[in-house]
């Protein structure tokens, strides 16, 4: 869902594509959108409970899902498409 959400936010109102494939390495998920901007995750920052209480907007502006995708996948990445847009992908071990 993170890859789909990012694609829909990158190209609101545009068509996006989802591909799913199962192979010997796991489940391959890829999502295409027409936007040229590449996905970017926020840098990891150690937070305390006090940080969360004092900065409620910390979690409101996105960017935290890609580290989860990276942690749950055996491989992930993105590549631009010469005709436009990009594919963002991840392989999940089964």
C-alpha positions as a Markdown table, in Angstrom:
| # | Residue | x | y | z |
|---|---|---|---|---|
| 1 | Unk | 0.0 | 0.0 | 0.0 |
| 2 | Unk | 2.9 | 2.4 | 0.6 |
| 3 | Unk | 4.1 | 2.2 | -3.0 |
| 4 | Unk | 0.5 | 2.8 | -4.3 |
| 5 | Unk | 0.0 | 5.7 | -1.9 |
| 6 | Unk | 3.3 | 7.3 | -2.9 |
| 7 | Unk | 2.4 | 7.0 | -6.6 |
| 8 | Unk | -1.0 | 8.5 | -6.2 |
| 9 | Unk | 0.5 | 11.4 | -4.2 |
| 10 | Unk | 3.2 | 11.9 | -6.8 |
| 11 | Unk | 0.8 | 12.1 | -9.7 |
| 12 | Unk | -2.7 | 13.1 | -8.4 |
| 13 | Unk | -5.5 | 12.3 | -10.8 |
| 14 | Unk | -3.2 | 10.4 | -13.1 |
| 15 | Unk | -3.3 | 6.7 | -14.1 |
| 16 | Unk | -0.9 | 4.5 | -12.1 |
| 17 | Unk | 0.1 | 0.9 | -12.8 |
| 18 | Unk | 0.6 | -2.0 | -10.3 |
| 19 | Unk | 2.4 | -5.2 | -11.2 |
| 20 | Unk | 2.6 | -8.3 | -8.9 |
| 21 | Unk | 4.6 | -11.4 | -9.6 |
| 22 | Unk | 5.6 | -14.4 | -7.6 |
| 23 | Unk | 8.9 | -16.1 | -8.3 |
| 24 | Unk | 11.5 | -18.1 | -6.5 |
| 25 | Unk | 12.8 | -15.0 | -4.7 |
| 26 | Unk | 9.4 | -13.9 | -3.3 |
| 27 | Unk | 6.7 | -11.6 | -4.3 |
| 28 | Unk | 7.8 | -8.8 | -6.7 |
| 29 | Unk | 5.7 | -5.6 | -6.4 |
| 30 | Unk | 6.1 | -2.7 | -8.8 |
| 31 | Unk | 4.2 | 0.5 | -9.2 |
| 32 | Unk | 4.5 | 3.0 | -12.1 |
| 33 | Unk | 3.4 | 6.6 | -12.0 |
| 34 | Unk | 4.0 | 9.4 | -14.6 |
| 35 | Unk | 5.8 | 11.8 | -12.2 |
| 36 | Unk | 9.5 | 12.3 | -12.7 |
| 37 | Unk | 10.3 | 12.9 | -9.0 |
| 38 | Unk | 11.9 | 9.9 | -7.3 |
| 39 | Unk | 10.8 | 8.6 | -4.0 |
| 40 | Unk | 12.6 | 9.9 | -0.9 |
| 41 | Unk | 12.5 | 8.7 | 2.6 |
| 42 | Unk | 13.3 | 10.7 | 5.7 |
| 43 | Unk | 16.6 | 10.0 | 7.4 |
| 44 | Unk | 16.3 | 7.9 | 10.5 |
| 45 | Unk | 16.2 | 9.9 | 13.6 |
| 46 | Unk | 16.0 | 8.5 | 17.2 |
| 47 | Unk | 13.1 | 10.0 | 19.0 |
| 48 | Unk | 12.1 | 10.0 | 22.6 |
| 49 | Unk | 8.5 | 10.1 | 24.0 |
| 50 | Unk | 9.1 | 13.7 | 24.9 |
| 51 | Unk | 9.9 | 14.5 | 21.2 |
| 52 | Unk | 6.7 | 13.0 | 20.1 |
| 53 | Unk | 4.7 | 14.9 | 22.7 |
| 54 | Unk | 6.3 | 18.2 | 21.8 |
| 55 | Unk | 6.2 | 17.9 | 18.0 |
| 56 | Unk | 2.9 | 16.5 | 16.9 |
| 57 | Unk | 3.5 | 17.5 | 13.3 |
| 58 | Unk | 6.6 | 15.2 | 13.1 |
| 59 | Unk | 4.3 | 12.4 | 11.9 |
| 60 | Unk | 2.0 | 14.4 | 9.8 |
| 61 | Unk | 4.1 | 15.1 | 6.7 |
| 62 | Unk | 4.9 | 11.6 | 5.4 |
| 63 | Unk | 8.1 | 10.1 | 4.3 |
| 64 | Unk | 8.2 | 7.3 | 6.9 |
| 65 | Unk | 6.8 | 4.4 | 4.8 |
| 66 | Unk | 9.7 | 3.8 | 2.6 |
| 67 | Unk | 12.0 | 2.8 | 5.5 |
| 68 | Unk | 9.4 | 0.2 | 6.4 |
| 69 | Unk | 9.3 | -1.1 | 2.8 |
| 70 | Unk | 13.1 | -1.3 | 2.9 |
| 71 | Unk | 13.0 | -3.2 | 6.2 |
| 72 | Unk | 10.4 | -5.7 | 5.0 |
| 73 | Unk | 11.8 | -6.3 | 1.6 |
| 74 | Unk | 14.8 | -8.4 | 0.5 |
| 75 | Unk | 15.4 | -5.8 | -2.3 |
| 76 | Unk | 13.8 | -2.6 | -3.4 |
| 77 | Unk | 14.5 | 0.4 | -5.6 |
| 78 | Unk | 13.3 | 2.6 | -8.4 |
| 79 | Unk | 14.2 | 3.4 | -12.0 |
| 80 | Unk | 13.0 | 6.1 | -14.4 |
| 81 | Unk | 11.3 | 5.2 | -17.6 |
| 82 | Unk | 12.7 | 6.9 | -20.8 |
| 83 | Unk | 9.2 | 7.5 | -22.1 |
| 84 | Unk | 8.2 | 9.2 | -18.8 |
| 85 | Unk | 7.6 | 8.4 | -15.2 |
| 86 | Unk | 9.2 | 5.8 | -13.0 |
| 87 | Unk | 8.8 | 2.3 | -11.6 |
| 88 | Unk | 9.2 | 1.8 | -7.8 |
| 89 | Unk | 9.6 | -1.8 | -6.8 |
| 90 | Unk | 10.2 | -4.2 | -3.9 |
| 91 | Unk | 10.7 | -7.9 | -3.4 |
| 92 | Unk | 9.1 | -9.5 | -0.4 |
| 93 | Unk | 10.4 | -12.9 | 0.8 |
| 94 | Unk | 7.7 | -15.5 | 1.3 |
